Amino acid sequence: MMAGMTDRELWQRAGQGDAEAYGILFDRHARTVYNYCFRRTADWSLAEDLTSAVFLEAWRRRAEITPESDSILPWLLGVAANLLRNTRRGLRRYREALSKSPRLIADPDPADDIVSRLDDEKRMRRTLANIERLSADEQEVLSLCVWTALSYEGAATALGIPVGTVRSRLHRAREHLRELDLSCGHEQAEEALSPEER
């Protein structure tokens, strides 16, 4: 019965301490939040940590937040965007140090899933190399509107900016990626504009 409720209805119940309602919200949106975090970090483990932090923050603030629409997803992605901003400097330092260190060659692992995850991380790092050349504002809008398929209105809610600003930032981001496409390779820019869902 609760599965048919809107996010707003489930959120109200969660605010009153209903863990089952909160669990349904988690089931609905955790994958989207997780994919958003991975696409911003190119690190599955960090994406898992960030997703946990988003939902921990949501549980902590469940009684004080009122969704602006029937979906709580824009607010959750806004929390994720804030967490990513806070970790951005640390990630940049980590990537710089990693790029300067010699690559270790690991013994082959027979687990296809591990190989697939490593390939995903490698491909996403290449994609992020182009994405990181965009402004921080363009990166946020691109990841919310293109990677999570959030509406312009949802992205505006997540970022706390007007819808028109979302539209113009997304347009600029796409134009900049097309320019990078000419100098860095077609495949990377195309991945950024229309990535596959995992």
Secondary structure, 3 states (H helix, E strand, C coil): CHHHCCHHHHHHHHHCCCHHHHHHHHHHHHHHHHHHHHHHHCCHHHHHHHHHHHHHHHHHCCCCCCCCCCCCHHHHHHHHHHHHHHHHHHHHHHHHHHHHCCCCCCCCCCCHHHHHHHHHHHHHHHHHHHHCCCCHHHHHHHHHHHHCCCCHHHHHHHHCCCHHHHHHHHHHHHHHHHHHHHHHCHHHHHHHHCCCCC
